[in-house]
Amino acid sequence: MSNDIDNVTPKGVLLVVSGPSGAGKGTLVQRLVERVPHTWVSISATTRAPRTGEVDGVHYRFMTPEEFERTIEEGGFAEWANVHSHYYG
């Protein structure tokens, strides 16, 4: 079986990693970044408070609702949603 990930070149490939909490998304992304040159991770934004151990700009970009709404108006998110009274984008 070939390992296609070794043949990836920086041509603008977008990968979306999605899954429930605890599924291993972070581990998968970490391994991808370690193995594939020129890979970078988009940091999502939220208006919820940081959880223990979360760092602004690493795990999320923590924003006020006003900052988030201004960014929506400026077209700054590829996608966004309001979930349980908090914005995510």
Residue pairs with C-beta under 8 A, 6 or more apart in sequence:
5 32
5 35
5 36
6 35
8 36
10 37
10 38
15 32
17 25
17 28
17 29
18 25
19 25
29 41
32 39
33 39
33 40
33 41
43 57
43 58
43 59
43 60
43 61
44 60
44 61
44 88
44 89
45 60
45 61
45 62
45 63
45 68
45 71
45 77
45 87
45 88
45 89
46 60
46 61
46 62
46 63
46 86
46 87
46 88
46 89
47 62
47 63
47 64
47 65
47 68
47 86
47 87
48 62
48 86
48 88
49 62
50 56
50 59
50 60
50 62
54 60
54 62
56 62
63 71
63 87
65 87
68 80
68 87
68 89
69 87
71 77
71 89
72 80
72 89
76 89
77 89
78 89
79 89
80 87
80 88
80 89
81 87
81 88
81 89
82 88
